[in-house]
Amino acid sequence: MAQRIRQDIIRMAGGPEGAHAGGSLSCADLMAVLHAELLRPGDAFVLSKGHAAPALYSALTQLGCFPADELDGYAQPGSRLFGHPRHDLPGVEFATGSLGHGLGLSVGLALAEQLRGGDRCVYTVLGDGELQEGSVWEATLLAGHRRLPGLVAAVDRNGLQITGGTEDCVALEPLDAKFAAFGWQARTVDGHDLPALREALRPSADGPVAVIARTVKGRGVPFLEQRVAGHYAKLKPALVQRALAALARPAGGAS
């Protein structure tokens, strides 16, 4: 699933509108593990970093939520696949993309589940640059205070945002200690190690879990990897083919 997510991202980036390629490629493994293995019927998923919609759309097509050929019209006039997810698309819990809101929405879902005594799990994926929004930490504080069970927030920790390195813009480290100080279980993991992700993303009945997934922006495509310029890409056909060829190599061969 992760491999196809990356291939679909590149194809969408080759469309007339381009796509947020770098941050979609970096979270592809996260999206695959969550959607292929961990999300149960009734569980909730919120893509807080809504600009990584191409990764979500690919995962949802692979789950049969809508036809795969819809990806061909990504972000084009008349398409329901916007640059950020819309709320009425199958498999989308909330419209997202205005950064800083996804965790608050997820905390609301988890709080409602705690109050009703249910066992629904709530997963959300955040960008690391997004953590510079104060609303993220308000939600983090409340979740820790309420010891919300079944809430998992995964941070796509690729170290880059549209304006440069996260630590140069507004430093975030030590990120795991920050979440722990707010009452969360903090787990740091290689965000491209599928078995490790599978274990780290498991929810806890004792309170919220923060997974700091160390990733590479543009993962799998050498000319996009760890490049700020790869944040948003509009790829010409030759670059699409070059990227797909890189993604076809054995695991680890494209880095």
SEPAVO-863479 format. One record per residue (C-alpha): residue in one letter; chain; x, y, z. Coordinates in steps of 0.2 Angstrom, whole numbers, always signed. Example, Ala and Ser with C-alpha at 12.3 -4.5 7.8 and 13.67 -1.06 7.14 Angstrom:
<pts>
(pt "A"; "A"; (+62; -22; +39)) (pt "S"; "A"; (+68; -5; +36)) 
</pts>
This chain:
<pts>
(pt "M"; "A"; (+0; +0; +0)) (pt "A"; "A"; (+14; +12; +4)) (pt "Q"; "A"; (+22; +9; -12)) (pt "R"; "A"; (+6; +13; -22)) (pt "I"; "A"; (+3; +28; -11)) (pt "R"; "A"; (+20; +35; -17)) (pt "Q"; "A"; (+17; +31; -35)) (pt "D"; "A"; (-1; +39; -34)) (pt "I"; "A"; (+7; +55; -26)) (pt "I"; "A"; (+19; +57; -40)) (pt "R"; "A"; (+6; +54; -53)) (pt "M"; "A"; (-5; +68; -45)) (pt "A"; "A"; (+10; +79; -44)) (pt "G"; "A"; (+11; +77; -63)) (pt "G"; "A"; (-6; +84; -66)) (pt "P"; "A"; (-10; +101; -71)) (pt "E"; "A"; (-11; +108; -54)) (pt "G"; "A"; (+4; +99; -46)) (pt "A"; "A"; (+3; +93; -28)) (pt "H"; "A"; (+10; +94; -10)) (pt "A"; "A"; (+23; +80; -14)) (pt "G"; "A"; (+36; +81; -1)) (pt "G"; "A"; (+25; +79; +14)) (pt "S"; "A"; (+14; +67; +6)) (pt "L"; "A"; (+28; +55; +2)) (pt "S"; "A"; (+35; +57; +20)) (pt "C"; "A"; (+19; +51; +28)) (pt "A"; "A"; (+15; +37; +15)) (pt "D"; "A"; (+21; +23; +27)) (pt "L"; "A"; (+11; +30; +42)) (pt "M"; "A"; (-4; +31; +31)) (pt "A"; "A"; (-2; +13; +25)) (pt "V"; "A"; (+0; +6; +42)) (pt "L"; "A"; (-15; +15; +49)) (pt "H"; "A"; (-27; +11; +35)) (pt "A"; "A"; (-21; -6; +31)) (pt "E"; "A"; (-19; -13; +48)) (pt "L"; "A"; (-24; -2; +63)) (pt "L"; "A"; (-40; +7; +59)) (pt "R"; "A"; (-55; -4; +64)) (pt "P"; "A"; (-73; -1; +58)) (pt "G"; "A"; (-80; +14; +68)) (pt "D"; "A"; (-63; +21; +72)) (pt "A"; "A"; (-59; +39; +67)) (pt "F"; "A"; (-45; +46; +57)) (pt "V"; "A"; (-41; +64; +55)) (pt "L"; "A"; (-28; +71; +43)) (pt "S"; "A"; (-23; +86; +52)) (pt "K"; "A"; (-9; +90; +39)) (pt "G"; "A"; (-23; +91; +26)) (pt "H"; "A"; (-11; +96; +12)) (pt "A"; "A"; (-5; +78; +12)) (pt "A"; "A"; (-22; +74; +5)) (pt "P"; "A"; (-14; +64; -10)) (pt "A"; "A"; (-8; +51; +2)) (pt "L"; "A"; (-25; +50; +10)) (pt "Y"; "A"; (-34; +49; -7)) (pt "S"; "A"; (-23; +35; -13)) (pt "A"; "A"; (-26; +25; +3)) (pt "L"; "A"; (-44; +27; +2)) (pt "T"; "A"; (-45; +21; -16)) (pt "Q"; "A"; (-35; +6; -11)) (pt "L"; "A"; (-49; +3; +2)) (pt "G"; "A"; (-62; +5; -11)) (pt "C"; "A"; (-70; +21; -4)) (pt "F"; "A"; (-70; +28; -21)) (pt "P"; "A"; (-64; +23; -39)) (pt "A"; "A"; (-45; +24; -42)) (pt "D"; "A"; (-47; +33; -58)) (pt "E"; "A"; (-54; +48; -49)) (pt "L"; "A"; (-36; +52; -44)) (pt "D"; "A"; (-33; +57; -62)) (pt "G"; "A"; (-43; +73; -59)) (pt "Y"; "A"; (-35; +78; -43)) (pt "A"; "A"; (-37; +96; -39)) (pt "Q"; "A"; (-44; +100; -56)) (pt "P"; "A"; (-61; +109; -59)) (pt "G"; "A"; (-76; +98; -56)) (pt "S"; "A"; (-66; +85; -45)) (pt "R"; "A"; (-71; +81; -27)) (pt "L"; "A"; (-53; +78; -23)) (pt "F"; "A"; (-48; +95; -17)) (pt "G"; "A"; (-30; +100; -13)) (pt "H"; "A"; (-36; +98; +5)) (pt "P"; "A"; (-49; +84; +10)) (pt "R"; "A"; (-67; +89; +10)) (pt "H"; "A"; (-79; +83; +23)) (pt "D"; "A"; (-91; +74; +12)) (pt "L"; "A"; (-79; +63; +4)) (pt "P"; "A"; (-80; +44; +9)) (pt "G"; "A"; (-68; +40; +23)) (pt "V"; "A"; (-65; +58; +28)) (pt "E"; "A"; (-70; +63; +45)) (pt "F"; "A"; (-67; +82; +44)) (pt "A"; "A"; (-62; +94; +31)) (pt "T"; "A"; (-44; +99; +36)) (pt "G"; "A"; (-30; +109; +30)) (pt "S"; "A"; (-30; +125; +40)) (pt "L"; "A"; (-16; +119; +51)) (pt "G"; "A"; (-17; +118; +70)) (pt "H"; "A"; (-35; +111; +70)) (pt "G"; "A"; (-34; +93; +67)) (pt "L"; "A"; (-28; +88; +85)) (pt "G"; "A"; (-42; +98; +93)) (pt "L"; "A"; (-55; +89; +82)) (pt "S"; "A"; (-48; +73; +87)) (pt "V"; "A"; (-48; +77; +105)) (pt "G"; "A"; (-66; +81; +104)) (pt "L"; "A"; (-70; +64; +96)) (pt "A"; "A"; (-60; +55; +109)) (pt "L"; "A"; (-68; +65; +123)) (pt "A"; "A"; (-85; +61; +117)) (pt "E"; "A"; (-80; +42; +116)) (pt "Q"; "A"; (-74; +43; +134)) (pt "L"; "A"; (-90; +51; +140)) (pt "R"; "A"; (-100; +38; +132)) (pt "G"; "A"; (-89; +24; +138)) (pt "G"; "A"; (-86; +17; +121)) (pt "D"; "A"; (-70; +10; +114)) (pt "R"; "A"; (-68; +19; +97)) (pt "C"; "A"; (-50; +24; +94)) (pt "V"; "A"; (-45; +41; +86)) (pt "Y"; "A"; (-30; +43; +76)) (pt "T"; "A"; (-23; +59; +68)) (pt "V"; "A"; (-7; +63; +58)) (pt "L"; "A"; (+1; +80; +61)) (pt "G"; "A"; (+15; +89; +52)) (pt "D"; "A"; (+29; +95; +62)) (pt "G"; "A"; (+29; +113; +56)) (pt "E"; "A"; (+11; +113; +62)) (pt "L"; "A"; (+16; +110; +80)) (pt "Q"; "A"; (+21; +129; +80)) (pt "E"; "A"; (+2; +133; +81)) (pt "G"; "A"; (-3; +136; +99)) (pt "S"; "A"; (-20; +127; +96)) (pt "V"; "A"; (-10; +111; +95)) (pt "W"; "A"; (-4; +113; +112)) (pt "E"; "A"; (-20; +118; +120)) (pt "A"; "A"; (-27; +102; +113)) (pt "T"; "A"; (-12; +92; +119)) (pt "L"; "A"; (-15; +99; +137)) (pt "L"; "A"; (-33; +94; +138)) (pt "A"; "A"; (-30; +77; +131)) (pt "G"; "A"; (-17; +74; +144)) (pt "H"; "A"; (-27; +81; +158)) (pt "R"; "A"; (-42; +70; +153)) (pt "R"; "A"; (-30; +55; +150)) (pt "L"; "A"; (-40; +51; +135)) (pt "P"; "A"; (-39; +33; +130)) (pt "G"; "A"; (-38; +27; +112)) (pt "L"; "A"; (-31; +44; +106)) (pt "V"; "A"; (-15; +42; +95)) (pt "A"; "A"; (-7; +58; +87)) (pt "A"; "A"; (+7; +54; +75)) (pt "V"; "A"; (+19; +68; +70)) (pt "D"; "A"; (+26; +67; +53)) (pt "R"; "A"; (+43; +73; +59)) (pt "N"; "A"; (+52; +76; +42)) (pt "G"; "A"; (+61; +92; +49)) (pt "L"; "A"; (+56; +103; +35)) (pt "Q"; "A"; (+42; +116; +32)) (pt "I"; "A"; (+38; +127; +17)) (pt "T"; "A"; (+49; +141; +24)) (pt "G"; "A"; (+64; +130; +29)) (pt "G"; "A"; (+70; +118; +43)) (pt "T"; "A"; (+58; +117; +57)) (pt "E"; "A"; (+72; +120; +70)) (pt "D"; "A"; (+77; +136; +61)) (pt "C"; "A"; (+59; +143; +60)) (pt "V"; "A"; (+53; +138; +78)) (pt "A"; "A"; (+63; +125; +87)) (pt "L"; "A"; (+52; +110; +92)) (pt "E"; "A"; (+65; +99; +101)) (pt "P"; "A"; (+65; +90; +113)) (pt "L"; "A"; (+48; +85; +105)) (pt "D"; "A"; (+45; +68; +115)) (pt "A"; "A"; (+49; +77; +131)) (pt "K"; "A"; (+36; +90; +127)) (pt "F"; "A"; (+22; +78; +124)) (pt "A"; "A"; (+27; +68; +140)) (pt "A"; "A"; (+27; +84; +150)) (pt "F"; "A"; (+9; +86; +145)) (pt "G"; "A"; (+4; +69; +151)) (pt "W"; "A"; (+6; +59; +135)) (pt "Q"; "A"; (+15; +43; +131)) (pt "A"; "A"; (+28; +48; +119)) (pt "R"; "A"; (+36; +35; +107)) (pt "T"; "A"; (+49; +40; +94)) (pt "V"; "A"; (+51; +28; +79)) (pt "D"; "A"; (+58; +27; +62)) (pt "G"; "A"; (+44; +33; +52)) (pt "H"; "A"; (+48; +22; +37)) (pt "D"; "A"; (+50; +6; +47)) (pt "L"; "A"; (+33; -3; +45)) (pt "P"; "A"; (+34; -16; +59)) (pt "A"; "A"; (+41; -2; +71)) (pt "L"; "A"; (+26; +9; +66)) (pt "R"; "A"; (+14; -4; +68)) (pt "E"; "A"; (+19; -6; +86)) (pt "A"; "A"; (+21; +12; +90)) (pt "L"; "A"; (+4; +17; +83)) (pt "R"; "A"; (-5; +5; +95)) (pt "P"; "A"; (-17; +15; +106)) (pt "S"; "A"; (-17; +14; +125)) (pt "A"; "A"; (-31; +12; +137)) (pt "D"; "A"; (-21; +23; +150)) (pt "G"; "A"; (-21; +39; +140)) (pt "P"; "A"; (-16; +48; +124)) (pt "V"; "A"; (-1; +42; +114)) (pt "A"; "A"; (+11; +53; +104)) (pt "V"; "A"; (+21; +45; +90)) (pt "I"; "A"; (+36; +55; +84)) (pt "A"; "A"; (+39; +47; +67)) (pt "R"; "A"; (+56; +52; +60)) (pt "T"; "A"; (+54; +53; +42)) (pt "V"; "A"; (+62; +60; +26)) (pt "K"; "A"; (+53; +73; +16)) (pt "G"; "A"; (+50; +67; -2)) (pt "R"; "A"; (+55; +49; +4)) (pt "G"; "A"; (+59; +38; -11)) (pt "V"; "A"; (+62; +51; -24)) (pt "P"; "A"; (+80; +57; -24)) (pt "F"; "A"; (+77; +74; -32)) (pt "L"; "A"; (+64; +78; -20)) (pt "E"; "A"; (+71; +70; -4)) (pt "Q"; "A"; (+75; +83; +10)) (pt "R"; "A"; (+72; +97; -1)) (pt "V"; "A"; (+61; +112; +4)) (pt "A"; "A"; (+58; +115; -15)) (pt "G"; "A"; (+49; +98; -15)) (pt "H"; "A"; (+35; +104; -3)) (pt "Y"; "A"; (+24; +108; -18)) (pt "A"; "A"; (+29; +101; -35)) (pt "K"; "A"; (+22; +102; -52)) (pt "L"; "A"; (+31; +88; -61)) (pt "K"; "A"; (+34; +87; -80)) (pt "P"; "A"; (+31; +70; -88)) (pt "A"; "A"; (+50; +66; -89)) (pt "L"; "A"; (+51; +69; -70)) (pt "V"; "A"; (+36; +59; -67)) (pt "Q"; "A"; (+44; +44; -76)) (pt "R"; "A"; (+61; +47; -67)) (pt "A"; "A"; (+52; +47; -50)) (pt "L"; "A"; (+42; +32; -54)) (pt "A"; "A"; (+58; +23; -59)) (pt "A"; "A"; (+66; +27; -43)) (pt "L"; "A"; (+51; +21; -33)) (pt "A"; "A"; (+52; +4; -43)) (pt "R"; "A"; (+69; +1; -35)) (pt "P"; "A"; (+70; -11; -20)) (pt "A"; "A"; (+67; -4; -3)) (pt "G"; "A"; (+81; +8; +2)) (pt "G"; "A"; (+88; +9; -16)) (pt "A"; "A"; (+80; +26; -19)) (pt "S"; "A"; (+87; +36; -4)) 
</pts>
